[in-house]
Amino acid sequence: MDLIHGLFAHFPSIFAQRVEDPQVLDQIKENFDYFIQSGQVWALGIGFFLGYLFRSFTG
């Protein structure tokens, strides 16, 4: 018991997390909306397209 307690006593945050805002689905929706509104979705699409072209030319 002392060995296990000694190993895990320094890492309490691994087993118990404190949640600041429990509205996880709302956070996901807000972040996805920001991803769309900021234009990052276009950068992702262009990156996929250019990566596919690069792979086609080199493969």
Backbone as a printed PyTorch tensor [residue, N CA C, xyz], in Angstrom:
tensor([[[  0.8240,  -1.1910,   0.0000],
         [  0.0000,   0.0000,   0.0000],
         [  0.8680,   1.2550,   0.0000]],

        [[  1.9380,   1.2570,   0.7800],
         [  2.7940,   2.4340,   0.8310],
         [  3.5090,   2.6620,  -0.4930]],

        [[  3.8740,   1.5940,  -1.1750],
         [  4.5380,   1.7250,  -2.4710],
         [  3.6070,   2.3590,  -3.4940]],

        [[  2.3840,   1.8850,  -3.5500],
         [  1.4130,   2.4300,  -4.5000],
         [  1.0990,   3.8770,  -4.1550]],

        [[  0.9040,   4.1550,  -2.8910],
         [  0.6240,   5.5300,  -2.4820],
         [  1.8080,   6.4330,  -2.8260]],

        [[  3.0130,   5.9550,  -2.6230],
         [  4.1950,   6.7460,  -2.9380],
         [  4.3330,   7.0230,  -4.4210]],

        [[  3.9350,   6.0680,  -5.2420],
         [  4.0370,   6.2550,  -6.6900],
         [  3.0190,   7.2560,  -7.2210]],

        [[  1.8000,   7.1910,  -6.7030],
         [  0.7280,   8.0000,  -7.2660],
         [  0.3940,   9.2450,  -6.4630]],

        [[  1.0400,   9.4790,  -5.3600],
         [  0.7380,  10.6490,  -4.5360],
         [  1.1580,  11.9430,  -5.2260]],

        [[  2.1290,  11.8730,  -6.1080],
         [  2.6270,  13.0690,  -6.7780],
         [  1.8200,  13.4200,  -8.0220]],

        [[  0.9360,  12.5320,  -8.4420],
         [  0.1770,  12.7560,  -9.6670],
         [ -1.3290,  12.6740,  -9.4370]],

        [[ -1.8820,  13.4840,  -8.5500],
         [ -3.3280,  13.3840,  -8.3070],
         [ -4.1550,  13.8770,  -9.4850]],

        [[ -3.5940,  14.7410, -10.3290],
         [ -4.3800,  15.2800, -11.4340],
         [ -4.5950,  14.2640, -12.5430]],

        [[ -3.8730,  13.1530, -12.5190],
         [ -4.1020,  12.1190, -13.5250],
         [ -5.4530,  11.4580, -13.2920]],

        [[ -5.8160,  11.2840, -12.0390],
         [ -7.0120,  10.5310, -11.7130],
         [ -8.2320,  11.4030, -11.4560]],

        [[ -8.0380,  12.6370, -11.0790],
         [ -9.1660,  13.5240, -10.7930],
         [ -8.9070,  14.8660, -11.4620]],

        [[ -9.8070,  15.2440, -12.3410],
         [ -9.6750,  16.5120, -13.0400],
         [-10.7500,  17.4660, -12.5390]],

        [[-10.3760,  18.7180, -12.4440],
         [-11.3500,  19.7370, -12.0780],
         [-11.8600,  20.3740, -13.3610]],

        [[-13.1360,  20.3420, -13.5600],
         [-13.7370,  20.8670, -14.7780],
         [-14.2070,  22.2850, -14.5080]],

        [[-13.6860,  23.2260, -15.2800],
         [-14.0720,  24.6260, -15.1130],
         [-15.4680,  24.8770, -15.6800]],

        [[-15.7100,  24.3950, -16.8950],
         [-16.9880,  24.6130, -17.5600],
         [-17.5030,  23.2640, -18.0530]],

        [[-18.5370,  22.7340, -17.4250],
         [-18.9880,  21.3880, -17.7760],
         [-19.7640,  21.3020, -19.0920]],

        [[-19.9730,  22.4160, -19.7540],
         [-20.7300,  22.4130, -21.0090],
         [-19.8180,  22.0450, -22.1780]],

        [[-19.4160,  20.7930, -22.2400],
         [-18.4310,  20.3500, -23.2220],
         [-18.9780,  20.4550, -24.6390]],

        [[-20.2200,  20.0510, -24.8580],
         [-20.7840,  20.1090, -26.2050],
         [-20.9170,  21.5470, -26.6890]],

        [[-21.2290,  22.4670, -25.7870],
         [-21.2890,  23.8790, -26.1670],
         [-19.9110,  24.3980, -26.5560]],

        [[-18.8810,  23.9720, -25.8430],
         [-17.5170,  24.3800, -26.1860],
         [-17.1190,  23.8400, -27.5510]],

        [[-17.4770,  22.5980, -27.8350],
         [-17.1560,  22.0120, -29.1400],
         [-17.8570,  22.7820, -30.2470]],

        [[-19.1330,  23.1140, -30.0430],
         [-19.8840,  23.8620, -31.0490],
         [-19.2840,  25.2490, -31.2660]],

        [[-18.9360,  25.9410, -30.1860],
         [-18.3410,  27.2720, -30.3150],
         [-17.0180,  27.2090, -31.0650]],

        [[-16.1960,  26.2260, -30.7460],
         [-14.9100,  26.1060, -31.4210],
         [-15.0780,  25.7340, -32.8850]],

        [[-16.0400,  24.8810, -33.2020],
         [-16.2890,  24.5240, -34.5960],
         [-16.8000,  25.7400, -35.3680]],

        [[-17.7030,  26.5210, -34.7570],
         [-18.1950,  27.7390, -35.4050],
         [-17.0550,  28.7130, -35.6720]],

        [[-16.1410,  28.8540, -34.7180],
         [-14.9870,  29.7320, -34.9190],
         [-14.0940,  29.1990, -36.0330]],

        [[-13.9290,  27.8760, -36.0980],
         [-13.1290,  27.2380, -37.1430],
         [-13.6960,  27.5650, -38.5200]],

        [[-15.0100,  27.5690, -38.6490],
         [-15.6570,  27.8840, -39.9210],
         [-15.5700,  29.3810, -40.2140]],

        [[-15.9130,  30.2210, -39.2360],
         [-15.9650,  31.6660, -39.4500],
         [-14.5980,  32.2700, -39.7170]],

        [[-13.5510,  31.7110, -39.1340],
         [-12.2200,  32.2930, -39.2950],
         [-11.5670,  31.9000, -40.6150]],

        [[-12.1800,  30.9920, -41.3540],
         [-11.6160,  30.5900, -42.6380],
         [-10.5970,  29.4770, -42.5420]],

        [[-10.4070,  28.9290, -41.3790],
         [ -9.4280,  27.8540, -41.2320],
         [ -9.8560,  26.6020, -41.9820]],

        [[-11.1610,  26.4390, -42.1880],
         [-11.6370,  25.2780, -42.9340],
         [-11.1440,  25.3440, -44.3790]],

        [[-11.0290,  26.5480, -44.9420],
         [-10.4960,  26.6980, -46.3000],
         [ -9.0230,  26.3260, -46.3380]],

        [[ -8.2840,  26.7380, -45.3400],
         [ -6.8640,  26.3830, -45.2850],
         [ -6.6950,  24.8690, -45.1760]],

        [[ -7.5470,  24.2280, -44.4040],
         [ -7.4890,  22.7730, -44.2750],
         [ -7.7970,  22.1030, -45.6110]],

        [[ -8.8430,  22.5660, -46.2870],
         [ -9.2100,  21.9940, -47.5870],
         [ -8.1310,  22.1920, -48.6290]],

        [[ -7.5530,  23.3860, -48.6850],
         [ -6.4740,  23.6550, -49.6400],
         [ -5.2570,  22.8050, -49.3190]],

        [[ -4.9580,  22.6430, -48.0480],
         [ -3.8320,  21.7990, -47.6550],
         [ -4.0340,  20.3540, -48.0480]],

        [[ -5.2460,  19.8350, -47.8600],
         [ -5.5380,  18.4650, -48.3000],
         [ -5.3800,  18.3380, -49.8110]],

        [[ -5.9060,  19.3160, -50.5530],
         [ -5.8310,  19.2740, -52.0150],
         [ -4.3870,  19.3310, -52.5020]],

        [[ -3.6070,  20.2650, -51.9640],
         [ -2.2040,  20.3650, -52.3830],
         [ -1.4100,  19.1370, -51.9610]],

        [[ -1.7070,  18.5950, -50.8080],
         [ -1.0450,  17.3700, -50.3750],
         [ -1.3700,  16.2040, -51.2790]],

        [[ -2.6260,  16.1240, -51.7220],
         [ -3.0150,  15.0630, -52.6510],
         [ -2.2980,  15.2340, -53.9870]],

        [[ -2.2200,  16.4870, -54.4830],
         [ -1.4970,  16.7260, -55.7380],
         [ -0.0260,  16.3640, -55.6020]],

        [[  0.5850,  16.7540, -54.5050],
         [  1.9960,  16.4490, -54.2830],
         [  2.2170,  14.9450, -54.2390]],

        [[  1.3240,  14.2430, -53.5570],
         [  1.4430,  12.7880, -53.4850],
         [  1.2590,  12.1560, -54.8580]],

        [[  0.3590,  12.7200, -55.6710],
         [  0.1240,  12.1790, -57.0080],
         [  1.3470,  12.3520, -57.8990]],

        [[  2.0190,  13.4900, -57.7740],
         [  3.1840,  13.7450, -58.6220],
         [  4.4100,  12.9680, -58.1770]],

        [[  4.5340,  12.7090, -56.8920],
         [  5.7390,  12.0370, -56.4000],
         [  5.5640,  10.5350, -56.2580]],

        [[  4.3500,  10.0380, -56.3410],
         [  4.1270,   8.6150, -56.0860],
         [  3.9640,   7.7660, -57.2680]]])
